[in-house]
């Protein structure tokens, strides 16, 4: 009996995915548990496994297809010796095409080109919107391209094959200045699923959440001294040795501050405020094509060693695209640290449904006034971005003060 392989919902929020790679070919024998394909979601690349033994009969959705809706048939597995049923590939309604813009079909088919190129209908050049955008970006003259699409239409592959050639500047009145033409080459890089979701979520966040920002300077010397002591002790533990980072300690400090000021560990809904018991800290991790926020769960209850080991594992698997959905969904508070880049100060965008995100900048040696004395200290600026619907200004300032107190008197991190 033929079995349809459907596009799986690999996370609670997933509505569509991309067929990144087929690992089986049509006609291959498959067994229960064999990996059939890699699916690219908004956050990671995940595997689809066979659920029955049989023969990999037909691929319905080609490798590289984006925007395939959840529960869309993507392949067929049949029993050995069984004929593969005729089945058309999913329609664009259930599995959107790869092209990022629709191709407009002419109402009257054009005859094949004779002395003129088929892409010219009268004085009009017939090309898909995507081909036009790429040609404009690359400075390519569409009138010099012969189209290979339906009825001679110029499509993306034609523009890509044409290379970069200067576009012919249209004749303009002599009294009108001609706009300067680009001299360098450009290229179009299609959006990954992750980039599309990041763009959508951040746009929604800034458009729908009333942000406000609170900044504070925090001294790091006591925390860094404690870190050095703990790392020195760890070096004597042999195989159990670990090396704490400043970020590991700031994760724990943020979690303890959330326990002291639980109103910030919240999510706003239209009907009620949700106050979270555990401090599940989402840690922003930069990837080649975006970012992801793996979660250190219940960080307030974990030792610095546990946080360090867990954070390193999460970051490593995040960059390899191997995180499970539950490892990057459901945090209650976020941290974004750009101190390693020497950033002096920045503000991050709230990651809904969370109510706040802490932006951590670089620590710098600078003069600090204490009463009538001036001393040198390592100081970093942190900025708390807050959803004003959930948290008021005074409460945000109270949380930031608690965070600073913990960092500047860091024994609380190990007690």
Buried (B, 14 or more C-beta within 10 A) or exposed (E): EBBBBBBBBBBEEBEBBBBBEBBBEEEEEBEEEBEBBBBBBBBBBBBBBBBEBBBBBBBBBEEEBBBBBBEBBBBBBBBEEEEBEEBEBBEEEBBBEBBBEEBEEEEEEBEEBEEEBBBBBEEEBBBBEBBBBBBBBBBBBBEEBBBBBBBBBBBBEBBBEBEBEEBEEEEEEEEEEEEEEBEEEEEEEEBBBBBBBBEEBBEEBEEEBEBBEBBBBBBBBBBBEBBEEBBEEBEEEEEEEBEBBBBBBBBBBBBBBBBBBBBBBBBBEEEEEBBBEBBBBBBBBEBEEBEBBBBBBBBBEBEBBBBBBBBBEBBEBBBEBEBEBEBBBBBBBBBBBBBEEEBEBBBBBBBBBBBBBBBBBBBBEEEBEEEEEEEEBBBBBBBBBBBBBBBEEEBBBBBBBBBBBBBBEBEBBEE
